[in-house]
Amino acid sequence: MAEGLAVYLPTKSSAGNLFGVIFLLGILVVSTIWGFRLGLLMSLATALVYAHLHQLATGNSFTGADDWNAIAVFLIVAVSADAVAAIARSRL
């Protein structure tokens, strides 16, 4: 929730793709502290919020391949970050 608020206001002045990094930080925190399963759920929920904010930033519905590519790349990176955090957590 806090991530969505932290990202929503700046999307009015900058590209929406830029703020995916803020969402990834939250995913890493959740994955590291609470584990892979909750991190995976966080990744999926965050991808939905990212898609909505991406739509607000670009001003169009998801009609172009670029829009879907941005969401797919974000989801792949989010799940990969979740897996890396789970590996790091298992080594502690």
VOGU-3710 file (C-alpha; in Angstrom, 3 decimals, decimal comma):
1> maeglavylp> 0,000/0,000/0,000  2,742/2,431/0,949  4,576/1,598/-2,271  1,519/2,434/-4,328  1,219/5,804/-2,647  4,941/6,460/-3,036  4,692/5,752/-6,747  1,300/7,259/-7,599  2,138/10,940/-7,194  5,394/10,959/-9,211
11> tkssagnlfg> 3,762/9,078/-12,122  2,096/12,331/-13,095  5,477/13,842/-13,991  7,598/10,834/-15,067  7,343/7,600/-16,999  5,552/4,783/-15,165  8,209/2,186/-15,978  10,755/4,051/-13,895  8,955/3,368/-10,638  9,004/-0,407/-10,870
21> vifllgilvv> 12,229/-0,264/-8,869  10,321/0,976/-5,811  7,996/-1,985/-6,080  10,921/-4,397/-6,387  12,372/-3,112/-3,129  9,140/-3,998/-1,323  9,139/-7,455/-2,882  12,698/-8,056/-1,709  11,846/-6,989/1,830  8,779/-9,246/2,017
31> stiwgfrlgl> 10,626/-12,188/0,447  13,598/-11,850/2,749  11,608/-11,510/5,954  8,548/-13,709/5,373  9,719/-16,219/2,780  9,179/-17,286/-0,802  5,431/-17,970/-0,758  4,432/-14,608/0,637  7,016/-12,956/-1,609  5,469/-14,664/-4,620
41> lmslatalvy> 2,005/-13,432/-3,640  3,487/-9,973/-3,149  5,040/-10,188/-6,624  1,703/-11,035/-8,243  -0,215/-8,357/-6,340  2,463/-5,781/-7,084  2,368/-6,667/-10,792  -1,354/-5,846/-10,812  -0,737/-2,492/-9,116  2,197/-1,820/-11,456
51> ahlhqlatgn> -0,043/-2,573/-14,443  -2,648/-0,125/-13,184  -0,084/2,621/-12,594  1,516/1,899/-15,966  -1,901/2,378/-17,560  -2,375/5,674/-15,704  1,076/6,893/-16,761  0,697/6,006/-20,424  -2,959/6,998/-20,642  -4,047/4,059/-22,749
61> sftgaddwna> -5,487/0,629/-22,187  -3,343/-2,424/-22,744  -3,624/-2,572/-26,485  -0,005/-2,479/-27,550  2,651/-5,115/-27,213  4,905/-2,631/-25,412  2,424/-2,357/-22,542  2,218/-6,105/-22,082  5,987/-6,445/-22,449  6,539/-3,941/-19,636
71> iavflivavs> 4,247/-5,914/-17,321  5,801/-9,257/-18,308  9,344/-8,000/-17,746  8,354/-6,548/-14,371  6,770/-9,832/-13,303  9,787/-11,877/-14,431  12,185/-9,601/-12,550  9,940/-9,592/-9,455  9,706/-13,384/-9,289  13,458/-13,675/-9,919
81> adavaaiars> 14,164/-11,222/-7,087  11,836/-13,251/-4,892  13,767/-16,440/-5,684  17,138/-14,777/-4,992  15,844/-13,453/-1,658  14,614/-16,944/-0,746  18,043/-18,407/-1,501  19,738/-15,727/0,572  17,315/-16,335/3,433  17,959/-20,082/3,373
91> rl> 21,683/-19,513/3,832  21,253/-17,571/7,079
//
